[in-house]
């Protein structure tokens, strides 16, 4: 039988192993970068290569200086540590993965879409060997999942009219919110300190745990450490004092057509932003400030609202920078995104769901390589050079279709890259629990139906340059 390798992450292994047992067309093996986890662990081989031999040279040999720099730039853990150590980690993990692939012989590799160098390295190795590497993430359509390649959606099916009608009915409701933000509603000062205290303790725990587990360079453990550059500090509580609680008065001062809603990303990189092709767009804070400056010069007022799941994790520097711009209003966390969408004419985001919701509401949605975007119904900004000219493009913007046609076109695209499955079924999954086992079945059916077409024996993989976005299954970028 063909072999699939499922790459697991912390706290998801039991779910992946049960899902592997439900694969009918292939033998499935669960690979892990945690010690004593999964069917096959990379840990011992990683340290054998990273601590002995010239691991940094191996990294440079496999990916070149430019490729290694790209891997480091995209991973928030590697960016925060010494470059020589980062190269050793890349080289050690590269050789461990190569050895695992030699032993396991995968025909297909599948994992989550998530922000860590291990998956980046694994995808590059798989691609060189002609093995498809698919990432799974949740769809905006409730109870469905999507498959990606380096953050780019993979076409899965031609949706029926009924599929499109159902998606339009669900996602065009005024009160719609993605499943992963519905419970994020409490934003008090006390909650900020609870979050801060919890993650300070968590970081201290993992700083000890990584040595107890003899896994000091594990990406999951390192990412918990409070000393990393992107971690919130005590002084970042100042973010809450920069929010404008009179934002609605500032809104009333300008007509709707001059109002811009800029929804910040869940960041750093816990989103599709990890895979943005143009490296300049990865400098999130700089690009946000550049958008605000360009739009402010053109007479727009920009209402900036942070992602609800970013509460307690946002460093103060971005908000302090934006607060100095007279055209910017920093909206409190508890203001619903749907309210701002209803009151503004323009939305600006990178890959966030806000851009999708805004387009469905009839706004001009400015976005950067999001999976949900059709070419003609969004204003695409793909590079930093295009940010400065966004106001001129807004002045010329006109949707090619009426709102109903636009909605159906966007929803057709989203439905074509989505299939049935509960992405969040891994949470506290217990294989002895019959109800939880049953919750996996829709996803298992979808994978059994769609994954065979991606086996290396069934189709050629695109030839792409390391570091660039791969071509989609139907040939589109």
Buried (B, 14 or more C-beta within 10 A) or exposed (E): EBBBBBBBBBEBBBBBBBBBEBBEBBBBBBBBBBBEBBBBBBBEBBBBBBEEBEBBEBBBEBBEEEBBBBBBBBBBBBBBBEEEBBBBBBBBBBBBBBBBBEEBEBBBBBBBBBBBBBBBBBBBBBBEBEBBBBBBBBBBBEBBBBBBBBBBBBBBBEBEEEBBEBBBEBBBEEEBBBBBBEEBEEBEEEEBEEBBEEBBEBBEEBBEBBEEBEBEBBBBBBBBBBEBEBBBEEEBBBBBEEBBEEBBEBBEEBEEEBBBBBBBBBBBBBBBBBBBBBBEBBEBBBBBBBBBBBBBEBEBBBBBBBBBBBBBBBBBEBBEBBBEBEBBBBBEBBBEBBBBBEBBBBBBBBBBBBBBBBBBBBBBBBBBBBBBBBEEBBBBBBBBEBBEEBBEBBEEBEBEBEEEEBBBBBBBBBBBBBBBBBBEBBEEBEEEEEEBBEBBBBBBBBBBBBBBEBBBEEEEBEEBEBBEBBBBBEEEE
